[in-house]
Amino acid sequence: MALVLDLLNRDPRPNVGNPKSEAASPAVELRHPEKQKRPENPILRKPDWIRVKAPGSAKWAETQKIVKENKLVTVCEEAGCPNIGECWEKKHATFMIMGDTCTRACAFCNVKTGVPQPLDALEPAKVAQAVAKLGLEHVVITSVDRDDLKDGGAEHFAKVIRAIRKASPGTTIEILTPDFLRKPGALEVVVAAKPDVFNHNMETVPGKYLKVRPGARYFHSLRLLQRVKELDPTIFTKSGIMVGLGEERNEILQLMDDLRSADVDFMTIGQYLAPSRKHHAVIRFVTPDEFKSFEAIAYVKGFLMVSSTPLTRSSHHAGEDFARLRAARAAKIG
């Protein structure tokens, strides 16, 4: 029997819209103070097709121990990913570098907003050590937005990539980066470190940016992905969106065309799940058949890889997907 992991009420961290958590830790700073004045949105009942197992296996605990021992941050925990039980069971974890505090306040995101701490100079070595201990064949590295840094954290990304290459030469590296908005030369620094996959999520259709992703610019993100391929055509590019935010079908299809015009190889599409009542509301739950339809259309449009299911997330099954991505490119080349 599958158990539903209630990320809103069982999250031990204090969270706006979670009375139990707030009552249990009244002296602790709220996770999303910037969202306190927003109106509360209703939480829609999850349909039967959104089910995840609660974490707690021995292998999950082992992964958690390695993460904690190295004092690392994972997006699995910080973003409240519904797939944490499955991924940590397989010793798959997405490491979030440069701290746990973001300089932006996107309406969909559960990562806390505020003034970040200075960069940890030892973090690249710590991440590399954890990758080696876990014996990862493929690792995903992401980060918070660091608009406070001159290069947006680009050099720190490069240091992490180089440290992993040294400690675990056989590990393939996927990065999920912020947009480095108004940070000249930042992208070039990251691409020069030669990750195997460069992922930057569009998150939603352009008409929703002002409400969903107000600190970003749609066409800047699109150009970022295009520029990666111009700088190094051998790097796979990847991007993802959430659905259920009120977007129209034709807007999703246009976004697919925009990504293909930027020569993006891999697209992910998943259901948006609101972290709390103060976050952007779930407008509707997209059916599994609709996700299958998006997948079929995306392949017709020319993507090498497409992952489109209700529980798809950027890093879900990343290792297996990377192997399929390489095979798809090889088959295309002939």
Secondary structure as UniProt FT lines:
FT   TURN            7..9
FT   TURN            16..17
FT   HELIX           19..24
FT   TURN            26..27
FT   HELIX           33..35
FT   TURN            36..37
FT   TURN            48..49
FT   HELIX           58..69
FT   TURN            70..71
FT   HELIX           75..78
FT   TURN            79..80
FT   TURN            82..83
FT   HELIX           84..89
FT   TURN            90..91
FT   STRAND          94..97
FT   STRAND          101..102
FT   TURN            107..108
FT   STRAND          112..113
FT   TURN            121..122
FT   HELIX           123..134
FT   STRAND          138..143
FT   TURN            147..148
FT   TURN            150..153
FT   HELIX           154..167
FT   TURN            169..170
FT   STRAND          172..176
FT   TURN            181..182
FT   TURN            184..185
FT   HELIX           186..192
FT   STRAND          197..199
FT   HELIX           206..208
FT   HELIX           209..212
FT   TURN            214..215
FT   HELIX           218..231
FT   TURN            233..234
FT   STRAND          236..243
FT   HELIX           249..261
FT   TURN            262..263
FT   STRAND          266..271
FT   TURN            277..278
FT   HELIX           288..301
FT   STRAND          305..308
FT   TURN            310..311
FT   TURN            314..317
FT   HELIX           318..333
//
